Amino acid sequence: MLAAGGIMTAGSASAAVTPLTVAVSPAHGAQTIGVTANVLATFSLNVTGVDSTSFTLVDVAAGTSVVATVTYDSTTRVAKLDPTSNLAADKQFRATLTSAIRAGSENLVTTTWTFTTGPAPAAMYRWPLVESRGVEPWTIAQVSFNEAVTGVNSATFTITNNSTGAVVPGLVVGSSYDKVWRIYPTANLAEDTWYTVKAVGGVSAIRDLAGNPFSTIQWRFLTGLAPMMSSRNVSTNAVGVPVSTTLDIGFTETIIGMSTTTFTLKVLATGAPVPATVNWSAATGKWVLTPSASLLPATQYRLQLTGGTTAIRDLVGNPFSTLAWNFTTA
């Protein structure tokens, strides 16, 4: 029989000073075992009788024996069962050592153990993307797996509001033969809020159809529409722009990150930066770039607003999309 820790003990109560025991690999109940794995048995004593009839492997579901070569090394006391071809993936196998194996006058009690081949299920795609921002409040959460999985439900696949710690109520639905799973929230998510999606793996949680457990993953995303430009006083490809002009930009929401490095003006032909100040106008509710001197006449300029998580963004970090356009002075 299989004793605690995967050690086999002989049933004979003989007076042998060293009892005949065996340690096995893969261990009993092991999962996600590689399909190229060999089955090993390490004995406490040197034994005889190890061959393809006393050391066998069976595909449990099919009930068929695995064709293999069995060898025994008396120096290491290791018996090896080497399948002649790869084992089938996601299958349970049963290995057996019979009582034909003996050490002197002591026979090994017939011993069996099982293991399951892999691979373990893996996440191939997630939505929303990891650390994504500007996610629509009406979004869904999705994980696509490399194989069909089970154990996906409202307890193992969740969206959590990071601010409140509350799990978002939603409907968990599988598709594509249970390879793709989605959470459909019952109401829109709060805007400008961080959320965490979590998919919990385990032998009693998300696992493949053979029982191989998925490794738990989690990631976060930020809701809220990204800030956009709502107004400007110089349009794309404008001509005849006064050389003394200032450049005014309005946004759809309060933004941060505006500076002389994110709100810039350059001479298009040379790329030379135009010295300027950038300030917020409380009177107009706009950001204003004021050149330090008059612009050159009949010259084409390029204005750029640089967005990003460390550049122009809203108060919670949703980034503005970088925007640039040209105009020509009078």
Rosetta blueprint (number, residue, H / E / L):
1 M L
2 L E
3 A E
4 A H
5 G H
6 G H
7 I E
8 M E
9 T E
10 A L
11 G L
12 S L
13 A L
14 S L
15 A L
16 A L
17 V L
18 T L
19 P L
20 L L
21 T E
22 V E
23 A E
24 V E
25 S E
26 P L
27 A L
28 H L
29 G L
30 A E
31 Q E
32 T E
33 I E
34 G L
35 V L
36 T L
37 A L
38 N L
39 V E
40 L E
41 A E
42 T E
43 F E
44 S L
45 L L
46 N L
47 V L
48 T E
49 G L
50 V L
51 D L
52 S L
53 T L
54 S L
55 F E
56 T E
57 L E
58 V E
59 D E
60 V L
61 A L
62 A L
63 G L
64 T E
65 S E
66 V L
67 V L
68 A E
69 T E
70 V E
71 T E
72 Y E
73 D E
74 S L
75 T L
76 T L
77 R L
78 V E
79 A E
80 K E
81 L E
82 D E
83 P E
84 T L
85 S L
86 N L
87 L L
88 A L
89 A L
90 D L
91 K L
92 Q E
93 F E
94 R E
95 A E
96 T E
97 L E
98 T L
99 S L
100 A L
101 I L
102 R E
103 A E
104 G L
105 S L
106 E E
107 N E
108 L L
109 V L
110 T L
111 T E
112 T E
113 W E
114 T E
115 F E
116 T E
117 T E
118 G L
119 P L
120 A L
121 P L
122 A L
123 A E
124 M E
125 Y E
126 R E
127 W E
128 P L
129 L L
130 V L
131 E L
132 S L
133 R L
134 G L
135 V E
136 E L
137 P L
138 W L
139 T L
140 I L
141 A E
142 Q E
143 V E
144 S E
145 F E
146 N L
147 E L
148 A L
149 V E
150 T E
151 G L
152 V L
153 N L
154 S L
155 A L
156 T L
157 F E
158 T E
159 I E
160 T E
161 N E
162 N L
163 S L
164 T L
165 G L
166 A L
167 V E
168 V L
169 P L
170 G E
171 L E
172 V E
173 V E
174 G E
175 S E
176 S L
177 Y L
178 D L
179 K L
180 V E
181 W E
182 R E
183 I E
184 Y E
185 P E
186 T L
187 A L
188 N L
189 L L
190 A L
191 E L
192 D L
193 T L
194 W E
195 Y E
196 T E
197 V E
198 K E
199 A E
200 V L
201 G E
202 G L
203 V L
204 S L
205 A L
206 I E
207 R E
208 D E
209 L L
210 A L
211 G L
212 N L
213 P E
214 F L
215 S L
216 T L
217 I E
218 Q E
219 W E
220 R E
221 F E
222 L E
223 T E
224 G L
225 L L
226 A L
227 P L
228 M L
229 M E
230 S E
231 S E
232 R E
233 N L
234 V L
235 S L
236 T L
237 N L
238 A E
239 V E
240 G E
241 V E
242 P L
243 V L
244 S L
245 T L
246 T L
247 L E
248 D E
249 I E
250 G E
251 F E
252 T L
253 E L
254 T L
255 I E
256 I E
257 G L
258 M L
259 S L
260 T L
261 T L
262 T L
263 F E
264 T E
265 L E
266 K E
267 V E
268 L L
269 A L
270 T L
271 G L
272 A L
273 P E
274 V L
275 P L
276 A E
277 T E
278 V E
279 N E
280 W E
281 S E
282 A L
283 A L
284 T L
285 G L
286 K E
287 W E
288 V E
289 L E
290 T E
291 P E
292 S L
293 A L
294 S L
295 L L
296 L L
297 P L
298 A L
299 T L
300 Q E
301 Y E
302 R E
303 L E
304 Q E
305 L E
306 T L
307 G E
308 G L
309 T L
310 T L
311 A L
312 I E
313 R E
314 D E
315 L L
316 V L
317 G L
318 N L
319 P E
320 F L
321 S L
322 T L
323 L E
324 A E
325 W E
326 N E
327 F E
328 T E
329 T E
330 A L
